[in-house]
Structure formats: structure tokens, C-alpha cells
Amino acid sequence: MNFFKSLFGGSSPAPQTNFYTLNVKCNRCGEVIEGRVNLANDLSLEEDNNYFVRKVLMGSGHCFQQIEIELKFDASKKVIEKQASGGTFVE
Ligand SMILES: [Zn+2]
């Protein structure tokens, strides 16, 4: 049973998955759509050591407006810039 113990009984905590969540309101129908950015997987590193992510969100209603969002994070993964086309950010 030592084999299984060493596989599953490690004392290190599961890796933390951090999500940045945001809400955008569709410019066409007004639906508020929630988007999630996986800070561990979705970001790409830029030359200036900032991170960048682009996502396309779509509402669940009958409106097929696509909302493209672009976010920029600094080296400590704090948002420093955000843009949305087709929608506007709501806090
Ligand atoms: Zn819409």
C-alpha cells in the first residue's frame, strides 16, 4: 500500500487555480455575460513581461452578438488594461 500512499498521500496542497472573472454587457441585447480567465492557462506572456489574453464571449440568449475582450495583466497578474468590443464591462 506504500505505492498508493506515495501517489495520493502527498502533503503538498493541490495546485491553486486562480480565475479572473469579469462581466460584460452585450451592446445589442443588454444581457450580462460572465467570462472567466484561467490565470494559470489562458495568459500568454508578452515581451514586456506582461500577460495578455483575448476571449470571445457569447450570450445564452437568441442574440448572437460576439463580444471580444482583451485583457492585459502585469507580472503579478493584476489587470492593468481591459477592452471589450461588442459589449461593455460591468463591475
Ligand atoms: Zn446580446
PDB file of the backbone (N, CA, C, O) and the ligand in Angstrom, with CONECT records:
HET     ZN  A 101       1
ATOM      1  N   MET A   1       0.807  -1.212   0.000  1.00  0.00           N
ATOM      2  CA  MET A   1       0.000   0.000   0.000  1.00  0.00           C
ATOM      3  C   MET A   1       0.847   1.273   0.000  1.00  0.00           C
ATOM      4  O   MET A   1       0.341   2.383  -0.160  1.00  0.00           O
ATOM      5  N   ASN A   2       2.138   1.074   0.183  1.00  0.00           N
ATOM      6  CA  ASN A   2       3.003   2.245   0.182  1.00  0.00           C
ATOM      7  C   ASN A   2       3.031   2.949  -1.172  1.00  0.00           C
ATOM      8  O   ASN A   2       3.224   4.161  -1.270  1.00  0.00           O
ATOM      9  N   PHE A   3       2.833   2.149  -2.196  1.00  0.00           N
ATOM     10  CA  PHE A   3       2.811   2.716  -3.537  1.00  0.00           C
ATOM     11  C   PHE A   3       1.694   3.759  -3.665  1.00  0.00           C
ATOM     12  O   PHE A   3       1.903   4.883  -4.123  1.00  0.00           O
ATOM     13  N   PHE A   4       0.508   3.338  -3.242  1.00  0.00           N
ATOM     14  CA  PHE A   4      -0.627   4.261  -3.343  1.00  0.00           C
ATOM     15  C   PHE A   4      -0.457   5.455  -2.412  1.00  0.00           C
ATOM     16  O   PHE A   4      -0.865   6.576  -2.715  1.00  0.00           O
ATOM     17  N   LYS A   5       0.142   5.180  -1.302  1.00  0.00           N
ATOM     18  CA  LYS A   5       0.349   6.265  -0.364  1.00  0.00           C
ATOM     19  C   LYS A   5       1.226   7.355  -0.968  1.00  0.00           C
ATOM     20  O   LYS A   5       0.974   8.551  -0.818  1.00  0.00           O
ATOM     21  N   SER A   6       2.265   6.893  -1.658  1.00  0.00           N
ATOM     22  CA  SER A   6       3.161   7.895  -2.197  1.00  0.00           C
ATOM     23  C   SER A   6       2.529   8.613  -3.397  1.00  0.00           C
ATOM     24  O   SER A   6       2.882   9.749  -3.717  1.00  0.00           O
ATOM     25  N   LEU A   7       1.584   7.919  -4.052  1.00  0.00           N
ATOM     26  CA  LEU A   7       0.921   8.567  -5.181  1.00  0.00           C
ATOM     27  C   LEU A   7      -0.081   9.610  -4.723  1.00  0.00           C
ATOM     28  O   LEU A   7      -0.116  10.733  -5.227  1.00  0.00           O
ATOM     29  N   PHE A   8      -0.896   9.212  -3.752  1.00  0.00           N
ATOM     30  CA  PHE A   8      -2.039  10.057  -3.408  1.00  0.00           C
ATOM     31  C   PHE A   8      -1.911  10.737  -2.048  1.00  0.00           C
ATOM     32  O   PHE A   8      -2.685  11.637  -1.721  1.00  0.00           O
ATOM     33  N   GLY A   9      -0.946  10.309  -1.273  1.00  0.00           N
ATOM     34  CA  GLY A   9      -0.898  10.825   0.085  1.00  0.00           C
ATOM     35  C   GLY A   9       0.070  11.974   0.279  1.00  0.00           C
ATOM     36  O   GLY A   9       0.459  12.293   1.402  1.00  0.00           O
ATOM     37  N   GLY A  10       0.458  12.595  -0.836  1.00  0.00           N
ATOM     38  CA  GLY A  10       1.397  13.697  -0.721  1.00  0.00           C
ATOM     39  C   GLY A  10       0.844  14.814   0.140  1.00  0.00           C
ATOM     40  O   GLY A  10      -0.366  15.040   0.186  1.00  0.00           O
ATOM     41  N   SER A  11       1.721  15.496   0.810  1.00  0.00           N
ATOM     42  CA  SER A  11       1.258  16.529   1.720  1.00  0.00           C
ATOM     43  C   SER A  11       1.144  17.891   1.041  1.00  0.00           C
ATOM     44  O   SER A  11       0.608  18.836   1.620  1.00  0.00           O
ATOM     45  N   SER A  12       1.650  17.987  -0.185  1.00  0.00           N
ATOM     46  CA  SER A  12       1.568  19.282  -0.845  1.00  0.00           C
ATOM     47  C   SER A  12       0.123  19.534  -1.295  1.00  0.00           C
ATOM     48  O   SER A  12      -0.534  18.633  -1.817  1.00  0.00           O
ATOM     49  N   PRO A  13      -0.357  20.734  -1.095  1.00  0.00           N
ATOM     50  CA  PRO A  13      -1.746  21.031  -1.456  1.00  0.00           C
ATOM     51  C   PRO A  13      -1.943  21.021  -2.963  1.00  0.00           C
ATOM     52  O   PRO A  13      -0.999  21.241  -3.721  1.00  0.00           O
ATOM     53  N   ALA A  14      -3.158  20.767  -3.390  1.00  0.00           N
ATOM     54  CA  ALA A  14      -3.468  20.775  -4.815  1.00  0.00           C
ATOM     55  C   ALA A  14      -3.147  22.156  -5.380  1.00  0.00           C
ATOM     56  O   ALA A  14      -3.337  23.173  -4.713  1.00  0.00           O
ATOM     57  N   PRO A  15      -2.664  22.176  -6.600  1.00  0.00           N
ATOM     58  CA  PRO A  15      -2.325  23.473  -7.195  1.00  0.00           C
ATOM     59  C   PRO A  15      -3.553  24.379  -7.243  1.00  0.00           C
ATOM     60  O   PRO A  15      -4.648  23.957  -7.613  1.00  0.00           O
ATOM     61  N   GLN A  16      -3.342  25.608  -6.866  1.00  0.00           N
ATOM     62  CA  GLN A  16      -4.445  26.539  -6.807  1.00  0.00           C
ATOM     63  C   GLN A  16      -4.760  27.044  -8.202  1.00  0.00           C
ATOM     64  O   GLN A  16      -3.874  27.496  -8.927  1.00  0.00           O
ATOM     65  N   THR A  17      -6.001  26.965  -8.563  1.00  0.00           N
ATOM     66  CA  THR A  17      -6.394  27.521  -9.843  1.00  0.00           C
ATOM     67  C   THR A  17      -7.047  28.872  -9.614  1.00  0.00           C
ATOM     68  O   THR A  17      -8.073  28.985  -8.945  1.00  0.00           O
ATOM     69  N   ASN A  18      -6.446  29.859 -10.168  1.00  0.00           N
ATOM     70  CA  ASN A  18      -6.975  31.205  -9.991  1.00  0.00           C
ATOM     71  C   ASN A  18      -7.705  31.644 -11.246  1.00  0.00           C
ATOM     72  O   ASN A  18      -7.187  31.558 -12.360  1.00  0.00           O
ATOM     73  N   PHE A  19      -8.895  32.108 -11.036  1.00  0.00           N
ATOM     74  CA  PHE A  19      -9.653  32.637 -12.150  1.00  0.00           C
ATOM     75  C   PHE A  19      -9.887  34.123 -11.957  1.00  0.00           C
ATOM     76  O   PHE A  19     -10.139  34.601 -10.852  1.00  0.00           O
ATOM     77  N   TYR A  20      -9.796  34.821 -13.045  1.00  0.00           N
ATOM     78  CA  TYR A  20     -10.233  36.200 -13.040  1.00  0.00           C
ATOM     79  C   TYR A  20     -11.611  36.213 -13.687  1.00  0.00           C
ATOM     80  O   TYR A  20     -11.765  35.805 -14.838  1.00  0.00           O
ATOM     81  N   THR A  21     -12.595  36.675 -12.961  1.00  0.00           N
ATOM     82  CA  THR A  21     -13.944  36.708 -13.535  1.00  0.00           C
ATOM     83  C   THR A  21     -14.317  38.131 -13.892  1.00  0.00           C
ATOM     84  O   THR A  21     -13.923  39.086 -13.223  1.00  0.00           O
ATOM     85  N   LEU A  22     -15.066  38.245 -14.936  1.00  0.00           N
ATOM     86  CA  LEU A  22     -15.477  39.562 -15.402  1.00  0.00           C
ATOM     87  C   LEU A  22     -16.889  39.457 -15.953  1.00  0.00           C
ATOM     88  O   LEU A  22     -17.343  38.377 -16.334  1.00  0.00           O
ATOM     89  N   ASN A  23     -17.566  40.572 -15.989  1.00  0.00           N
ATOM     90  CA  ASN A  23     -18.905  40.614 -16.559  1.00  0.00           C
ATOM     91  C   ASN A  23     -18.939  41.662 -17.660  1.00  0.00           C
ATOM     92  O   ASN A  23     -18.482  42.792 -17.485  1.00  0.00           O
ATOM     93  N   VAL A  24     -19.483  41.267 -18.779  1.00  0.00           N
ATOM     94  CA  VAL A  24     -19.677  42.231 -19.853  1.00  0.00           C
ATOM     95  C   VAL A  24     -21.149  42.242 -20.241  1.00  0.00           C
ATOM     96  O   VAL A  24     -21.841  41.225 -20.206  1.00  0.00           O
ATOM     97  N   LYS A  25     -21.588  43.418 -20.606  1.00  0.00           N
ATOM     98  CA  LYS A  25     -22.970  43.588 -21.018  1.00  0.00           C
ATOM     99  C   LYS A  25     -23.003  43.706 -22.528  1.00  0.00           C
ATOM    100  O   LYS A  25     -22.303  44.530 -23.116  1.00  0.00           O
ATOM    101  N   CYS A  26     -23.812  42.884 -23.141  1.00  0.00           N
ATOM    102  CA  CYS A  26     -23.924  42.871 -24.589  1.00  0.00           C
ATOM    103  C   CYS A  26     -24.504  44.192 -25.082  1.00  0.00           C
ATOM    104  O   CYS A  26     -25.534  44.657 -24.592  1.00  0.00           O
ATOM    105  N   ASN A  27     -23.825  44.786 -26.059  1.00  0.00           N
ATOM    106  CA  ASN A  27     -24.309  46.064 -26.589  1.00  0.00           C
ATOM    107  C   ASN A  27     -25.602  45.911 -27.362  1.00  0.00           C
ATOM    108  O   ASN A  27     -26.330  46.888 -27.536  1.00  0.00           O
ATOM    109  N   ARG A  28     -25.900  44.738 -27.821  1.00  0.00           N
ATOM    110  CA  ARG A  28     -27.085  44.576 -28.648  1.00  0.00           C
ATOM    111  C   ARG A  28     -28.333  44.266 -27.820  1.00  0.00           C
ATOM    112  O   ARG A  28     -29.375  44.896 -27.999  1.00  0.00           O
ATOM    113  N   CYS A  29     -28.220  43.296 -26.918  1.00  0.00           N
ATOM    114  CA  CYS A  29     -29.432  42.870 -26.207  1.00  0.00           C
ATOM    115  C   CYS A  29     -29.387  43.195 -24.710  1.00  0.00           C
ATOM    116  O   CYS A  29     -30.394  43.044 -24.019  1.00  0.00           O
ATOM    117  N   GLY A  30     -28.251  43.630 -24.209  1.00  0.00           N
ATOM    118  CA  GLY A  30     -28.184  44.016 -22.813  1.00  0.00           C
ATOM    119  C   GLY A  30     -27.943  42.863 -21.848  1.00  0.00           C
ATOM    120  O   GLY A  30     -27.884  43.071 -20.636  1.00  0.00           O
ATOM    121  N   GLU A  31     -27.806  41.663 -22.369  1.00  0.00           N
ATOM    122  CA  GLU A  31     -27.530  40.536 -21.487  1.00  0.00           C
ATOM    123  C   GLU A  31     -26.145  40.688 -20.851  1.00  0.00           C
ATOM    124  O   GLU A  31     -25.181  41.090 -21.503  1.00  0.00           O
ATOM    125  N   VAL A  32     -26.077  40.358 -19.574  1.00  0.00           N
ATOM    126  CA  VAL A  32     -24.785  40.382 -18.898  1.00  0.00           C
ATOM    127  C   VAL A  32     -24.195  38.974 -18.951  1.00  0.00           C
ATOM    128  O   VAL A  32     -24.812  38.007 -18.505  1.00  0.00           O
ATOM    129  N   ILE A  33     -23.023  38.888 -19.490  1.00  0.00           N
ATOM    130  CA  ILE A  33     -22.368  37.597 -19.693  1.00  0.00           C
ATOM    131  C   ILE A  33     -21.140  37.532 -18.803  1.00  0.00           C
ATOM    132  O   ILE A  33     -20.350  38.474 -18.741  1.00  0.00           O
ATOM    133  N   GLU A  34     -20.995  36.423 -18.125  1.00  0.00           N
ATOM    134  CA  GLU A  34     -19.833  36.257 -17.272  1.00  0.00           C
ATOM    135  C   GLU A  34     -18.726  35.530 -18.023  1.00  0.00           C
ATOM    136  O   GLU A  34     -18.965  34.519 -18.683  1.00  0.00           O
ATOM    137  N   GLY A  35     -17.543  36.048 -17.913  1.00  0.00           N
ATOM    138  CA  GLY A  35     -16.401  35.400 -18.531  1.00  0.00           C
ATOM    139  C   GLY A  35     -15.385  35.045 -17.472  1.00  0.00           C
ATOM    140  O   GLY A  35     -15.252  35.739 -16.464  1.00  0.00           O
ATOM    141  N   ARG A  36     -14.679  33.980 -17.700  1.00  0.00           N
ATOM    142  CA  ARG A  36     -13.650  33.571 -16.744  1.00  0.00           C
ATOM    143  C   ARG A  36     -12.334  33.385 -17.472  1.00  0.00           C
ATOM    144  O   ARG A  36     -12.265  32.770 -18.536  1.00  0.00           O
ATOM    145  N   VAL A  37     -11.313  33.925 -16.878  1.00  0.00           N
ATOM    146  CA  VAL A  37      -9.977  33.759 -17.421  1.00  0.00           C
ATOM    147  C   VAL A  37      -9.190  32.900 -16.446  1.00  0.00           C
ATOM    148  O   VAL A  37      -9.063  33.229 -15.267  1.00  0.00           O
ATOM    149  N   ASN A  38      -8.673  31.809 -16.951  1.00  0.00           N
ATOM    150  CA  ASN A  38      -7.844  30.947 -16.124  1.00  0.00           C
ATOM    151  C   ASN A  38      -6.434  31.523 -16.089  1.00  0.00           C
ATOM    152  O   ASN A  38      -5.703  31.486 -17.079  1.00  0.00           O
ATOM    153  N   LEU A  39      -6.075  32.051 -14.935  1.00  0.00           N
ATOM    154  CA  LEU A  39      -4.790  32.748 -14.836  1.00  0.00           C
ATOM    155  C   LEU A  39      -3.603  31.808 -15.003  1.00  0.00           C
ATOM    156  O   LEU A  39      -2.487  32.248 -15.280  1.00  0.00           O
ATOM    157  N   ALA A  40      -3.845  30.522 -14.835  1.00  0.00           N
ATOM    158  CA  ALA A  40      -2.749  29.574 -14.978  1.00  0.00           C
ATOM    159  C   ALA A  40      -2.576  29.116 -16.420  1.00  0.00           C
ATOM    160  O   ALA A  40      -1.476  28.733 -16.818  1.00  0.00           O
ATOM    161  N   ASN A  41      -3.646  29.150 -17.205  1.00  0.00           N
ATOM    162  CA  ASN A  41      -3.578  28.567 -18.542  1.00  0.00           C
ATOM    163  C   ASN A  41      -3.827  29.523 -19.699  1.00  0.00           C
ATOM    164  O   ASN A  41      -3.282  29.342 -20.787  1.00  0.00           O
ATOM    165  N   ASP A  42      -4.638  30.522 -19.468  1.00  0.00           N
ATOM    166  CA  ASP A  42      -5.117  31.320 -20.595  1.00  0.00           C
ATOM    167  C   ASP A  42      -4.195  32.459 -20.997  1.00  0.00           C
ATOM    168  O   ASP A  42      -4.318  33.007 -22.092  1.00  0.00           O
ATOM    169  N   LEU A  43      -3.284  32.809 -20.126  1.00  0.00           N
ATOM    170  CA  LEU A  43      -2.494  34.001 -20.390  1.00  0.00           C
ATOM    171  C   LEU A  43      -1.287  33.688 -21.252  1.00  0.00           C
ATOM    172  O   LEU A  43      -0.675  32.625 -21.144  1.00  0.00           O
ATOM    173  N   SER A  44      -0.963  34.638 -22.106  1.00  0.00           N
ATOM    174  CA  SER A  44       0.294  34.484 -22.831  1.00  0.00           C
ATOM    175  C   SER A  44       1.225  35.626 -22.457  1.00  0.00           C
ATOM    176  O   SER A  44       0.817  36.777 -22.301  1.00  0.00           O
ATOM    177  N   LEU A  45       2.463  35.267 -22.322  1.00  0.00           N
ATOM    178  CA  LEU A  45       3.469  36.216 -21.853  1.00  0.00           C
ATOM    179  C   LEU A  45       3.948  37.095 -23.000  1.00  0.00           C
ATOM    180  O   LEU A  45       4.288  36.605 -24.077  1.00  0.00           O
ATOM    181  N   GLU A  46       3.969  38.378 -22.755  1.00  0.00           N
ATOM    182  CA  GLU A  46       4.428  39.331 -23.762  1.00  0.00           C
ATOM    183  C   GLU A  46       5.902  39.662 -23.537  1.00  0.00           C
ATOM    184  O   GLU A  46       6.494  39.305 -22.518  1.00  0.00           O
ATOM    185  N   GLU A  47       6.465  40.349 -24.509  1.00  0.00           N
ATOM    186  CA  GLU A  47       7.894  40.695 -24.382  1.00  0.00           C
ATOM    187  C   GLU A  47       8.155  41.611 -23.192  1.00  0.00           C
ATOM    188  O   GLU A  47       9.225  41.558 -22.585  1.00  0.00           O
ATOM    189  N   ASP A  48       7.180  42.447 -22.863  1.00  0.00           N
ATOM    190  CA  ASP A  48       7.388  43.390 -21.760  1.00  0.00           C
ATOM    191  C   ASP A  48       7.077  42.769 -20.401  1.00  0.00           C
ATOM    192  O   ASP A  48       6.920  43.485 -19.412  1.00  0.00           O
ATOM    193  N   ASN A  49       6.988  41.437 -20.350  1.00  0.00           N
ATOM    194  CA  ASN A  49       6.717  40.712 -19.112  1.00  0.00           C
ATOM    195  C   ASN A  49       5.304  40.893 -18.580  1.00  0.00           C
ATOM    196  O   ASN A  49       5.012  40.517 -17.445  1.00  0.00           O
ATOM    197  N   ASN A  50       4.434  41.461 -19.386  1.00  0.00           N
ATOM    198  CA  ASN A  50       3.029  41.480 -19.040  1.00  0.00           C
ATOM    199  C   ASN A  50       2.349  40.281 -19.689  1.00  0.00           C
ATOM    200  O   ASN A  50       2.894  39.638 -20.587  1.00  0.00           O
ATOM    201  N   TYR A  51       1.149  40.003 -19.209  1.00  0.00           N
ATOM    202  CA  TYR A  51       0.390  38.901 -19.773  1.00  0.00           C
ATOM    203  C   TYR A  51      -0.787  39.452 -20.553  1.00  0.00           C
ATOM    204  O   TYR A  51      -1.293  40.541 -20.282  1.00  0.00           O
ATOM    205  N   PHE A  52      -1.198  38.671 -21.518  1.00  0.00           N
ATOM    206  CA  PHE A  52      -2.241  39.121 -22.415  1.00  0.00           C
ATOM    207  C   PHE A  52      -3.203  37.967 -22.655  1.00  0.00           C
ATOM    208  O   PHE A  52      -2.785  36.815 -22.774  1.00  0.00           O
ATOM    209  N   VAL A  53      -4.484  38.280 -22.723  1.00  0.00           N
ATOM    210  CA  VAL A  53      -5.440  37.245 -23.074  1.00  0.00           C
ATOM    211  C   VAL A  53      -6.549  37.853 -23.911  1.00  0.00           C
ATOM    212  O   VAL A  53      -6.969  38.986 -23.678  1.00  0.00           O
ATOM    213  N   ARG A  54      -7.012  37.101 -24.873  1.00  0.00           N
ATOM    214  CA  ARG A  54      -8.137  37.517 -25.696  1.00  0.00           C
ATOM    215  C   ARG A  54      -9.197  36.424 -25.624  1.00  0.00           C
ATOM    216  O   ARG A  54      -8.888  35.239 -25.756  1.00  0.00           O
ATOM    217  N   LYS A  55     -10.420  36.820 -25.418  1.00  0.00           N
ATOM    218  CA  LYS A  55     -11.509  35.857 -25.329  1.00  0.00           C
ATOM    219  C   LYS A  55     -12.707  36.365 -26.097  1.00  0.00           C
ATOM    220  O   LYS A  55     -12.928  37.570 -26.213  1.00  0.00           O
ATOM    221  N   VAL A  56     -13.475  35.430 -26.618  1.00  0.00           N
ATOM    222  CA  VAL A  56     -14.724  35.801 -27.259  1.00  0.00           C
ATOM    223  C   VAL A  56     -15.864  35.206 -26.445  1.00  0.00           C
ATOM    224  O   VAL A  56     -15.915  33.998 -26.215  1.00  0.00           O
ATOM    225  N   LEU A  57     -16.765  36.056 -26.019  1.00  0.00           N
ATOM    226  CA  LEU A  57     -17.891  35.613 -25.210  1.00  0.00           C
ATOM    227  C   LEU A  57     -19.178  35.738 -26.011  1.00  0.00           C
ATOM    228  O   LEU A  57     -19.342  36.645 -26.826  1.00  0.00           O
ATOM    229  N   MET A  58     -20.074  34.811 -25.760  1.00  0.00           N
ATOM    230  CA  MET A  58     -21.382  34.875 -26.395  1.00  0.00           C
ATOM    231  C   MET A  58     -22.448  34.617 -25.347  1.00  0.00           C
ATOM    232  O   MET A  58     -22.278  33.778 -24.463  1.00  0.00           O
ATOM    233  N   GLY A  59     -23.536  35.339 -25.454  1.00  0.00           N
ATOM    234  CA  GLY A  59     -24.625  35.165 -24.505  1.00  0.00           C
ATOM    235  C   GLY A  59     -25.358  33.866 -24.751  1.00  0.00           C
ATOM    236  O   GLY A  59     -25.113  33.166 -25.734  1.00  0.00           O
ATOM    237  N   SER A  60     -26.262  33.559 -23.842  1.00  0.00           N
ATOM    238  CA  SER A  60     -27.001  32.311 -23.961  1.00  0.00           C
ATOM    239  C   SER A  60     -28.368  32.534 -24.596  1.00  0.00           C
ATOM    240  O   SER A  60     -29.116  31.586 -24.834  1.00  0.00           O
ATOM    241  N   GLY A  61     -28.682  33.779 -24.862  1.00  0.00           N
ATOM    242  CA  GLY A  61     -29.999  34.069 -25.428  1.00  0.00           C
ATOM    243  C   GLY A  61     -30.023  33.882 -26.928  1.00  0.00           C
ATOM    244  O   GLY A  61     -29.236  33.117 -27.486  1.00  0.00           O
ATOM    245  N   HIS A  62     -30.936  34.588 -27.576  1.00  0.00           N
ATOM    246  CA  HIS A  62     -31.086  34.437 -29.019  1.00  0.00           C
ATOM    247  C   HIS A  62     -30.221  35.411 -29.788  1.00  0.00           C
ATOM    248  O   HIS A  62     -30.203  35.417 -31.019  1.00  0.00           O
ATOM    249  N   CYS A  63     -29.521  36.214 -29.059  1.00  0.00           N
ATOM    250  CA  CYS A  63     -28.657  37.201 -29.690  1.00  0.00           C
ATOM    251  C   CYS A  63     -27.306  36.552 -29.938  1.00  0.00           C
ATOM    252  O   CYS A  63     -26.721  35.950 -29.038  1.00  0.00           O
ATOM    253  N   PHE A  64     -26.821  36.677 -31.152  1.00  0.00           N
ATOM    254  CA  PHE A  64     -25.568  36.007 -31.472  1.00  0.00           C
ATOM    255  C   PHE A  64     -24.393  36.964 -31.559  1.00  0.00           C
ATOM    256  O   PHE A  64     -23.367  36.687 -32.180  1.00  0.00           O
ATOM    257  N   GLN A  65     -24.586  38.078 -30.922  1.00  0.00           N
ATOM    258  CA  GLN A  65     -23.501  39.042 -30.842  1.00  0.00           C
ATOM    259  C   GLN A  65     -22.302  38.398 -30.151  1.00  0.00           C
ATOM    260  O   GLN A  65     -22.444  37.789 -29.091  1.00  0.00           O
ATOM    261  N   GLN A  66     -21.142  38.533 -30.744  1.00  0.00           N
ATOM    262  CA  GLN A  66     -19.931  38.048 -30.093  1.00  0.00           C
ATOM    263  C   GLN A  66     -19.222  39.229 -29.457  1.00  0.00           C
ATOM    264  O   GLN A  66     -19.053  40.278 -30.079  1.00  0.00           O
ATOM    265  N   ILE A  67     -18.818  39.050 -28.239  1.00  0.00           N
ATOM    266  CA  ILE A  67     -18.128  40.110 -27.524  1.00  0.00           C
ATOM    267  C   ILE A  67     -16.684  39.694 -27.345  1.00  0.00           C
ATOM    268  O   ILE A  67     -16.376  38.700 -26.688  1.00  0.00           O
ATOM    269  N   GLU A  68     -15.815  40.472 -27.940  1.00  0.00           N
ATOM    270  CA  GLU A  68     -14.405  40.147 -27.855  1.00  0.00           C
ATOM    271  C   GLU A  68     -13.778  40.985 -26.759  1.00  0.00           C
ATOM    272  O   GLU A  68     -13.892  42.211 -26.750  1.00  0.00           O
ATOM    273  N   ILE A  69     -13.121  40.313 -25.845  1.00  0.00           N
ATOM    274  CA  ILE A  69     -12.474  41.043 -24.770  1.00  0.00           C
ATOM    275  C   ILE A  69     -10.964  40.812 -24.818  1.00  0.00           C
ATOM    276  O   ILE A  69     -10.486  39.735 -25.174  1.00  0.00           O
ATOM    277  N   GLU A  70     -10.257  41.830 -24.458  1.00  0.00           N
ATOM    278  CA  GLU A  70      -8.800  41.751 -24.374  1.00  0.00           C
ATOM    279  C   GLU A  70      -8.375  42.287 -23.023  1.00  0.00           C
ATOM    280  O   GLU A  70      -8.771  43.376 -22.609  1.00  0.00           O
ATOM    281  N   LEU A  71      -7.572  41.509 -22.356  1.00  0.00           N
ATOM    282  CA  LEU A  71      -7.124  41.914 -21.024  1.00  0.00           C
ATOM    283  C   LEU A  71      -5.609  41.869 -20.974  1.00  0.00           C
ATOM    284  O   LEU A  71      -4.958  41.013 -21.574  1.00  0.00           O
ATOM    285  N   LYS A  72      -5.084  42.817 -20.241  1.00  0.00           N
ATOM    286  CA  LYS A  72      -3.644  42.831 -20.026  1.00  0.00           C
ATOM    287  C   LYS A  72      -3.393  42.768 -18.527  1.00  0.00           C
ATOM    288  O   LYS A  72      -4.024  43.482 -17.748  1.00  0.00           O
ATOM    289  N   PHE A  73      -2.477  41.918 -18.142  1.00  0.00           N
ATOM    290  CA  PHE A  73      -2.116  41.748 -16.733  1.00  0.00           C
ATOM    291  C   PHE A  73      -0.652  42.097 -16.564  1.00  0.00           C
ATOM    292  O   PHE A  73       0.160  41.895 -17.467  1.00  0.00           O
ATOM    293  N   ASP A  74      -0.327  42.620 -15.399  1.00  0.00           N
ATOM    294  CA  ASP A  74       1.090  42.848 -15.139  1.00  0.00           C
ATOM    295  C   ASP A  74       1.745  41.557 -14.652  1.00  0.00           C
ATOM    296  O   ASP A  74       1.104  40.508 -14.593  1.00  0.00           O
ATOM    297  N   ALA A  75       3.024  41.647 -14.306  1.00  0.00           N
ATOM    298  CA  ALA A  75       3.774  40.446 -13.963  1.00  0.00           C
ATOM    299  C   ALA A  75       3.193  39.715 -12.755  1.00  0.00           C
ATOM    300  O   ALA A  75       3.383  38.507 -12.613  1.00  0.00           O
ATOM    301  N   SER A  76       2.491  40.434 -11.888  1.00  0.00           N
ATOM    302  CA  SER A  76       1.878  39.767 -10.738  1.00  0.00           C
ATOM    303  C   SER A  76       0.414  39.417 -11.009  1.00  0.00           C
ATOM    304  O   SER A  76      -0.352  39.133 -10.088  1.00  0.00           O
ATOM    305  N   LYS A  77       0.045  39.443 -12.283  1.00  0.00           N
ATOM    306  CA  LYS A  77      -1.277  39.032 -12.751  1.00  0.00           C
ATOM    307  C   LYS A  77      -2.410  39.893 -12.195  1.00  0.00           C
ATOM    308  O   LYS A  77      -3.482  39.406 -11.837  1.00  0.00           O
ATOM    309  N   LYS A  78      -2.132  41.159 -12.142  1.00  0.00           N
ATOM    310  CA  LYS A  78      -3.193  42.125 -11.849  1.00  0.00           C
ATOM    311  C   LYS A  78      -3.582  42.794 -13.164  1.00  0.00           C
ATOM    312  O   LYS A  78      -2.732  43.075 -14.009  1.00  0.00           O
ATOM    313  N   VAL A  79      -4.872  43.041 -13.320  1.00  0.00           N
ATOM    314  CA  VAL A  79      -5.338  43.639 -14.570  1.00  0.00           C
ATOM    315  C   VAL A  79      -4.867  45.089 -14.673  1.00  0.00           C
ATOM    316  O   VAL A  79      -5.067  45.890 -13.760  1.00  0.00           O
ATOM    317  N   ILE A  80      -4.246  45.402 -15.788  1.00  0.00           N
ATOM    318  CA  ILE A  80      -3.820  46.779 -15.980  1.00  0.00           C
ATOM    319  C   ILE A  80      -4.535  47.428 -17.158  1.00  0.00           C
ATOM    320  O   ILE A  80      -4.521  48.650 -17.301  1.00  0.00           O
ATOM    321  N   GLU A  81      -5.148  46.626 -17.984  1.00  0.00           N
ATOM    322  CA  GLU A  81      -5.836  47.185 -19.136  1.00  0.00           C
ATOM    323  C   GLU A  81      -6.941  46.240 -19.560  1.00  0.00           C
ATOM    324  O   GLU A  81      -6.748  45.024 -19.559  1.00  0.00           O
ATOM    325  N   LYS A  82      -8.092  46.774 -19.921  1.00  0.00           N
ATOM    326  CA  LYS A  82      -9.119  45.894 -20.476  1.00  0.00           C
ATOM    327  C   LYS A  82      -9.931  46.605 -21.527  1.00  0.00           C
ATOM    328  O   LYS A  82     -10.218  47.798 -21.430  1.00  0.00           O
ATOM    329  N   GLN A  83     -10.291  45.839 -22.532  1.00  0.00           N
ATOM    330  CA  GLN A  83     -11.051  46.374 -23.647  1.00  0.00           C
ATOM    331  C   GLN A  83     -12.102  45.360 -24.038  1.00  0.00           C
ATOM    332  O   GLN A  83     -11.879  44.152 -23.956  1.00  0.00           O
ATOM    333  N   ALA A  84     -13.236  45.852 -24.460  1.00  0.00           N
ATOM    334  CA  ALA A  84     -14.273  44.960 -24.973  1.00  0.00           C
ATOM    335  C   ALA A  84     -14.839  45.565 -26.238  1.00  0.00           C
ATOM    336  O   ALA A  84     -15.091  46.769 -26.301  1.00  0.00           O
ATOM    337  N   SER A  85     -15.042  44.728 -27.251  1.00  0.00           N
ATOM    338  CA  SER A  85     -15.755  45.232 -28.412  1.00  0.00           C
ATOM    339  C   SER A  85     -17.029  44.423 -28.561  1.00  0.00           C
ATOM    340  O   SER A  85     -17.012  43.194 -28.496  1.00  0.00           O
ATOM    341  N   GLY A  86     -18.124  45.119 -28.761  1.00  0.00           N
ATOM    342  CA  GLY A  86     -19.429  44.471 -28.821  1.00  0.00           C
ATOM    343  C   GLY A  86     -20.143  44.467 -27.491  1.00  0.00           C
ATOM    344  O   GLY A  86     -21.308  44.082 -27.398  1.00  0.00           O
ATOM    345  N   GLY A  87     -19.439  44.896 -26.466  1.00  0.00           N
ATOM    346  CA  GLY A  87     -20.050  44.931 -25.143  1.00  0.00           C
ATOM    347  C   GLY A  87     -19.296  45.908 -24.257  1.00  0.00           C
ATOM    348  O   GLY A  87     -18.272  46.465 -24.653  1.00  0.00           O
ATOM    349  N   THR A  88     -19.811  46.106 -23.064  1.00  0.00           N
ATOM    350  CA  THR A  88     -19.121  46.979 -22.121  1.00  0.00           C
ATOM    351  C   THR A  88     -18.969  46.245 -20.783  1.00  0.00           C
ATOM    352  O   THR A  88     -19.825  45.452 -20.389  1.00  0.00           O
ATOM    353  N   PHE A  89     -17.882  46.524 -20.113  1.00  0.00           N
ATOM    354  CA  PHE A  89     -17.633  45.886 -18.817  1.00  0.00           C
ATOM    355  C   PHE A  89     -18.600  46.428 -17.771  1.00  0.00           C
ATOM    356  O   PHE A  89     -18.877  47.627 -17.721  1.00  0.00           O
ATOM    357  N   VAL A  90     -19.101  45.536 -16.950  1.00  0.00           N
ATOM    358  CA  VAL A  90     -19.873  45.965 -15.785  1.00  0.00           C
ATOM    359  C   VAL A  90     -19.170  45.449 -14.544  1.00  0.00           C
ATOM    360  O   VAL A  90     -18.632  44.342 -14.530  1.00  0.00           O
ATOM    361  N   GLU A  91     -19.183  46.255 -13.520  1.00  0.00           N
ATOM    362  CA  GLU A  91     -18.480  45.864 -12.288  1.00  0.00           C
ATOM    363  C   GLU A  91     -19.439  45.139 -11.361  1.00  0.00           C
ATOM    364  O   GLU A  91     -19.048  44.725 -10.270  1.00  0.00           O
TER     365      GLU A  91
HETATM  366 ZN    ZN A 101     -26.643  40.038 -26.980  1.00  0.00          ZN2+
END
